[in-house]
Structure formats: C-alpha cells, structure tokens
Amino acid sequence: MAQYQKQVVSKKELKTVCGIPYSGQHIARLEAAGAFPKRIRLGQNRVVWLLSEVEAWLDARIALRDAQTTADTSF
C-alpha cells in the first residue's frame, strides 16, 4: 500500500509556522478573491490549509518580488 501523507496547518500555524501575519478576515478575503489557497473544512469549527499549497503561494510571492527587483535594476 502506498503511503499517503499530507501536512496541514491551522489558522494559528499560518502565523507561527509559515510566518504569514494576516488576520483570519484578510485570509478569507484573499481566498474569496482566489488569491490564497482554499481552506479544508475538517469539522464544523475546524479548518486547515495544505502546507504544500501555502508554501507554493509564498514561493510565487518571492518569485514576483525577485522578478520586480530584476526589472527595476535592468536598464
């Protein structure tokens, strides 16, 4: 049997583990706009995000920053 493993992060861990300083309300707005990974509802009062999707979102932000920095310094 293949091993199936997904890591998830809670709303609190978005701040403590991933370093994302956004409020829950702002995360919800970003999700609604399609600008942040969608949450996974585990229960009535429990939501999480896939760590791999959050990391990909952060990587995209870093790549955007680096592309802008390169464009700003190119003459």
C-alpha positions as CSV (number, residue, x, y, z in Angstrom):
1,M,0.0,0.0,0.0
2,A,1.3,3.5,-0.9
3,Q,2.0,5.8,2.0
4,Y,-0.3,8.9,1.8
5,Q,0.8,11.8,3.8
6,K,-0.3,15.5,3.7
7,Q,0.7,18.1,6.1
8,V,-1.8,20.7,7.1
9,V,-1.6,24.0,9.0
10,S,-4.2,25.6,11.2
11,K,-5.1,29.3,11.1
12,K,-2.8,29.9,14.1
13,E,0.0,27.9,12.4
14,L,-0.2,30.2,9.3
15,K,1.3,32.8,11.6
16,T,3.6,30.7,13.8
17,V,4.9,28.1,11.3
18,C,4.6,29.9,7.9
19,G,5.1,33.5,9.1
20,I,2.0,34.8,7.4
21,P,0.9,37.8,9.5
22,Y,-2.6,38.2,8.1
23,S,-5.8,38.2,10.2
24,G,-8.4,35.5,9.7
25,Q,-10.6,38.0,7.9
26,H,-7.9,39.0,5.5
27,I,-7.2,35.4,4.7
28,A,-10.9,34.8,4.0
29,R,-10.9,37.8,1.6
30,L,-7.9,36.6,-0.2
31,E,-9.5,33.1,-0.5
32,A,-12.7,34.6,-1.9
33,A,-10.7,36.5,-4.5
34,G,-8.8,33.4,-5.5
35,A,-5.5,34.9,-4.2
36,F,-4.8,32.4,-1.4
37,P,-5.1,28.6,-1.2
38,K,-8.6,27.3,-0.3
39,R,-9.2,26.0,3.2
40,I,-10.2,22.4,4.0
41,R,-13.0,22.0,6.5
42,L,-12.3,19.2,8.9
43,G,-15.3,19.8,11.1
44,Q,-17.9,22.4,11.9
45,N,-15.4,24.7,13.7
46,R,-12.1,23.4,12.3
47,V,-10.3,24.5,9.1
48,V,-6.8,23.9,7.8
49,W,-4.7,24.6,4.7
50,L,-2.4,22.2,2.9
51,L,1.1,23.2,3.8
52,S,2.4,22.5,0.3
53,E,-0.2,24.9,-1.2
54,V,0.7,27.7,1.3
55,E,4.4,27.2,0.6
56,A,3.7,27.4,-3.2
57,W,1.8,30.6,-2.6
58,L,4.8,32.0,-0.7
59,D,7.2,30.8,-3.4
60,A,5.0,32.7,-6.0
61,R,5.2,35.9,-3.9
62,I,9.0,35.5,-3.7
63,A,9.3,34.9,-7.4
64,L,7.2,38.0,-8.1
65,R,9.3,40.1,-5.8
66,D,12.5,38.8,-7.5
67,A,11.1,39.5,-11.0
68,Q,10.2,43.0,-10.0
69,T,13.6,43.6,-8.4
70,T,15.3,42.4,-11.6
71,A,13.1,44.6,-13.8
72,D,13.8,47.6,-11.5
73,T,17.5,47.2,-11.8
74,S,17.7,46.4,-15.5
75,F,18.4,49.4,-17.7
